[in-house]
Amino acid sequence: MNEMIIAGTSSNVGKTTITMGILKWLQKEGYNVGSFKVGPDYIDPQFHAKALGERGHNLDLVLMGKKGVVEVYEEAMNKAEVSVIEGVMGLYDGDKEEGVKSSTAEVAKLLHVPVILILQGEAMAETAGAIVLGCQKYDEDLRIAGVIVNGVSSKAHYRLIEASIQKKTGIPVLGFVPKDPVMAFPSRHLGLSIDALGEDPIHEQLLGMANFLEKHLDFPKLLSLTMSRKKAVPSLKKHVETTIERPVRIGYALDEAFSFYYKRTFELLQKAGVELIPFSPLKDQVLPKDLDGLYFGGGYPELQGEGLSGNVSFRKDLLKRLDQGIPTLAEGGGYMYLCETLVDLQGQVHEMVGFFTGQSIMTKKLQGFGYRGITLGEKRLLGHEYRHSYLVEEGDAFLCDGLYDHGKPNFCQGQHKKNAYGSYVHVHLLSNLEVVEEAVTLCRDWRLTHGTR
């Protein structure tokens, strides 16, 4: 078994593109690969899915805790030969003087996984050794197994960087990634990108990345340095015992407008006996039959405003079901969709479902970002918020606190109407397993009182 964390000396050094190329190379060579992403990002695991055919898990110490991170990782690794964990930001970024340490380095130490450090080598030579030495000495309990140099224009330049790193640190350098169009993804919308996910050519590009990296990186050495002696652990006991004779059926929105979900949330629902049914607010005329609950994750409804607004048949059917009281959770873009109207960046107004009150207005400026604790009634969940919109006539169903933003006042957001809950926060159900049980019970009870159609 092999294990590695692909970390960076900072953000924007090429972690995602190099990770994608490594994932595709491993798959091409016949390895059974498990992929993971440090932190709350729901975009990169979708890119992992394009390389491997399966969405990766998030490993977030804030949302999941140490126990949850270890559990998710070990359970997933029972099915894989190689684990590739993509880091977040710089190697040590995310650690706080107070509160949970959530950096890539902390996850690496917790899971005892070696680090492959990516360094942006453009416009430097000897300084490369100083940067890697600093990362090595900053926390000597962390094992940096190898270095990949990105963005180097020539082999002669690479040799200068390689010599500096090996002289100062002794850490093996596994090669360099020259600048090339094959290693470039499209520019990101508002700092995130899923535009390429729906394009067939991405499969060819990923294979091109794998072949390109094969020419420039020492993959045999990479596998040798990341060899693990760990043994597979028994599958962990289900958090929520399955007691439902007939499966509860929860539909979730999945298309170009909605795709931001945590894989573990789906697994927890399935372990509780839930059958998950995808549907498309863009393409379907009505909701699937016999649903007992609805889940609208985040996404880019502002990029699909015309299509969402134009699908009047679906909006009318959905509004009818919401008015009947079907249990529903809507997050981020899904919350915006259930409100009255959406104003995109071009100023165009699009009619949405109209169940919740308010108009969401897109802006180029970031309106909300960070970990959140949200409380509804007596239940508290942890989640993450990243948004470039605000809601006129925002509700106050959720009491929110910015985790580790000491001194900042708590605030309220979101709406609760009948059995539907909506807010900008993307919650992680592993942060409160009681909510899983209660959600399944609510869906089952609703089915018993309202029947199915």
Rosetta blueprint (number, residue, H / E / L):
1 M L
2 N E
3 E E
4 M E
5 I E
6 I E
7 A E
8 G E
9 T L
10 S L
11 S L
12 N L
13 V L
14 G L
15 K H
16 T H
17 T H
18 I H
19 T H
20 M H
21 G H
22 I H
23 L H
24 K H
25 W H
26 L H
27 Q H
28 K H
29 E L
30 G L
31 Y L
32 N L
33 V E
34 G E
35 S E
36 F E
37 K E
38 V E
39 G L
40 P L
41 D L
42 Y L
43 I L
44 D H
45 P H
46 Q H
47 F H
48 H H
49 A H
50 K H
51 A H
52 L H
53 G L
54 E L
55 R L
56 G L
57 H E
58 N E
59 L E
60 D L
61 L H
62 V H
63 L H
64 M H
65 G H
66 K H
67 K H
68 G H
69 V H
70 V H
71 E H
72 V H
73 Y H
74 E H
75 E H
76 A H
77 M H
78 N L
79 K L
80 A L
81 E L
82 V E
83 S E
84 V E
85 I E
86 E E
87 G E
88 V E
89 M E
90 G E
91 L L
92 Y L
93 D L
94 G L
95 D L
96 K L
97 E L
98 E L
99 G L
100 V L
101 K L
102 S L
103 S L
104 T H
105 A H
106 E H
107 V H
108 A H
109 K H
110 L H
111 L H
112 H L
113 V L
114 P L
115 V E
116 I E
117 L E
118 I E
119 L E
120 Q E
121 G L
122 E L
123 A L
124 M L
125 A L
126 E L
127 T H
128 A H
129 G H
130 A H
131 I H
132 V H
133 L H
134 G H
135 C H
136 Q H
137 K H
138 Y H
139 D L
140 E L
141 D L
142 L L
143 R L
144 I E
145 A E
146 G E
147 V E
148 I E
149 V E
150 N E
151 G E
152 V E
153 S L
154 S L
155 K H
156 A H
157 H H
158 Y H
159 R H
160 L H
161 I H
162 E H
163 A H
164 S H
165 I H
166 Q H
167 K H
168 K H
169 T H
170 G L
171 I L
172 P L
173 V E
174 L E
175 G E
176 F E
177 V E
178 P E
179 K L
180 D L
181 P H
182 V H
183 M H
184 A L
185 F L
186 P L
187 S L
188 R L
189 H E
190 L L
191 G L
192 L E
193 S L
194 I L
195 D H
196 A H
197 L H
198 G H
199 E L
200 D L
201 P H
202 I H
203 H H
204 E H
205 Q H
206 L H
207 L H
208 G H
209 M H
210 A H
211 N H
212 F H
213 L H
214 E H
215 K H
216 H H
217 L E
218 D L
219 F H
220 P H
221 K H
222 L H
223 L H
224 S H
225 L H
226 T L
227 M E
228 S L
229 R L
230 K L
231 K L
232 A L
233 V L
234 P L
235 S L
236 L L
237 K L
238 K L
239 H L
240 V L
241 E L
242 T L
243 T L
244 I L
245 E L
246 R L
247 P L
248 V E
249 R E
250 I E
251 G E
252 Y E
253 A E
254 L L
255 D L
256 E L
257 A L
258 F E
259 S E
260 F E
261 Y L
262 Y L
263 K H
264 R H
265 T H
266 F H
267 E H
268 L H
269 L H
270 Q H
271 K H
272 A L
273 G L
274 V E
275 E E
276 L E
277 I E
278 P E
279 F E
280 S L
281 P L
282 L L
283 K L
284 D L
285 Q L
286 V L
287 L L
288 P L
289 K L
290 D L
291 L L
292 D L
293 G E
294 L E
295 Y E
296 F E
297 G L
298 G E
299 G E
300 Y L
301 P H
302 E H
303 L H
304 Q H
305 G H
306 E H
307 G H
308 L H
309 S H
310 G H
311 N L
312 V H
313 S H
314 F H
315 R H
316 K H
317 D H
318 L H
319 L H
320 K H
321 R H
322 L H
323 D H
324 Q H
325 G L
326 I L
327 P L
328 T E
329 L E
330 A E
331 E E
332 G L
333 G H
334 G H
335 Y H
336 M H
337 Y H
338 L H
339 C L
340 E L
341 T E
342 L E
343 V E
344 D L
345 L L
346 Q L
347 G L
348 Q L
349 V E
350 H E
351 E E
352 M L
353 V L
354 G L
355 F L
356 F L
357 T L
358 G L
359 Q E
360 S E
361 I E
362 M E
363 T L
364 K L
365 K L
366 L L
367 Q L
368 G E
369 F E
370 G E
371 Y E
372 R E
373 G E
374 I E
375 T E
376 L E
377 G L
378 E L
379 K E
380 R E
381 L E
382 L E
383 G E
384 H E
385 E E
386 Y E
387 R E
388 H L
389 S E
390 Y E
391 L E
392 V E
393 E L
394 E L
395 G L
396 D L
397 A L
398 F E
399 L E
400 C E
401 D E
402 G E
403 L L
404 Y L
405 D L
406 H L
407 G L
408 K L
409 P L
410 N L
411 F E
412 C E
413 Q E
414 G L
415 Q E
416 H E
417 K E
418 K L
419 N L
420 A E
421 Y E
422 G E
423 S E
424 Y L
425 V L
426 H E
427 V E
428 H E
429 L H
430 L H
431 S H
432 N L
433 L H
434 E H
435 V H
436 V H
437 E H
438 E H
439 A H
440 V H
441 T H
442 L H
443 C H
444 R H
445 D H
446 W H
447 R H
448 L H
449 T H
450 H H
451 G L
452 T L
453 R L
